[in-house]
Amino acid sequence: MVKFTSSLPLIVMLAVTAGFAVPQVAQARQHGDNLLIHRVQQEKGMNLPSRGMSMGQVEKTWGTPQRKLSPRGGDTSKHPQINRWEYANFIVYFEHSHVIHSVLNTPAGNNTNPASVN
């Protein structure tokens, strides 16, 4: 028969530590969810390029972007070429030459300096 008396304090410590960690994780998740909800509400209220617009339409409507970041992907049909254009308040993502998504350029979005990942 195996005795677990020596590992009992360790199990108790792990259980207590886990009990303290859960509220912190839940609080961080709730804070992140609030930031995401706030950001989505902001994006809905703004005039951003919409899905399906061409590069020409975006440039005609919002002007020349501050930066056109180098394209990514394009090596296979499963990885189409993705282009990113940076404007003062938002970033536009293109698949080939059409908009797939536009996002606000906010600190909450962790995209304040997209060129740093370029």
C-alpha positions in Angstrom: 0.0 0.0 0.0 1.3 3.5 -0.9 1.1 6.3 1.5 0.4 9.8 0.2 0.8 11.7 3.4 4.1 13.4 2.3 2.4 14.8 -0.9 -0.7 16.0 0.9 0.7 19.4 1.7 1.7 19.8 -1.9 -1.8 18.9 -3.1 -3.3 21.4 -0.7 -1.0 24.2 -1.8 -1.8 23.5 -5.5 -5.5 23.6 -4.7 -5.3 26.8 -2.8 -3.1 28.4 -5.5 -5.5 27.4 -8.2 -8.4 28.9 -6.2 -6.6 32.2 -6.1 -5.7 32.1 -9.8 -9.2 31.5 -11.1 -10.7 34.9 -10.1 -7.7 36.7 -11.7 -8.0 34.8 -14.9 -11.8 35.5 -15.0 -11.2 39.2 -14.3 -8.6 39.4 -17.1 -10.9 37.7 -19.5 -13.8 40.0 -18.6 -11.6 43.1 -19.1 -10.4 41.7 -22.5 -14.0 41.0 -23.5 -15.0 44.6 -22.5 -12.2 46.0 -24.6 -13.2 43.9 -27.6 -16.9 44.9 -27.2 -15.9 48.6 -27.0 -13.7 48.3 -30.0 -16.4 46.6 -32.1 -18.9 49.3 -31.2 -16.3 52.0 -32.2 -15.7 50.3 -35.5 -19.5 50.1 -36.3 -19.8 53.8 -35.7 -16.9 54.7 -38.1 -16.7 55.0 -41.8 -14.2 52.2 -42.6 -13.6 50.4 -45.9 -16.0 47.5 -46.2 -15.5 43.9 -47.2 -15.2 43.5 -51.0 -14.1 47.0 -51.9 -11.1 47.1 -54.3 -7.8 48.8 -53.6 -8.7 51.5 -56.1 -12.0 52.2 -54.4 -10.3 52.4 -51.0 -7.6 54.7 -52.3 -10.2 56.9 -54.1 -12.4 57.2 -50.9 -9.7 57.5 -48.2 -6.7 58.7 -50.1 -3.2 57.3 -50.2 -2.4 55.3 -47.1 0.4 56.4 -44.8 2.1 53.1 -45.4 1.6 50.1 -47.7 3.2 47.2 -45.8 4.9 44.5 -47.7 2.5 41.6 -48.8 2.5 38.3 -47.0 1.6 34.9 -48.2 0.8 34.1 -51.9 2.9 31.0 -52.0 -0.1 28.7 -52.5 -3.8 28.8 -53.2 -4.4 28.0 -49.5 -2.3 31.0 -48.5 -3.4 33.9 -50.7 -1.5 37.2 -50.8 -2.5 39.5 -48.0 -1.7 43.2 -48.2 -2.0 45.7 -45.4 -2.5 49.5 -45.7 -2.0 51.7 -42.8 -4.0 54.9 -42.4 -3.9 57.3 -39.5 -6.9 55.7 -37.6 -7.3 52.3 -39.2 -5.6 49.4 -41.0 -7.1 47.7 -44.1 -6.4 44.1 -44.9 -6.7 43.0 -48.5 -6.8 39.5 -49.9 -5.2 39.9 -53.4 -6.8 43.3 -54.2 -10.1 43.3 -52.2 -10.8 44.3 -48.6 -11.3 41.4 -46.2 -11.2 43.5 -43.0 -10.7 46.9 -41.6 -9.7 47.5 -38.0 -9.2 50.6 -35.8 -5.6 51.4 -35.1 -5.9 51.4 -31.3 -3.6 50.3 -28.5 -6.3 47.9 -27.4 -6.0 46.1 -30.7 -2.2 45.7 -30.4 -1.8 47.0 -33.9 -0.3 50.5 -33.2 2.9 49.7 -35.0 2.2 47.0 -37.6 5.5 47.8 -39.4 7.4 46.3 -36.4 6.2 42.8 -37.3 6.9 43.4 -41.0 
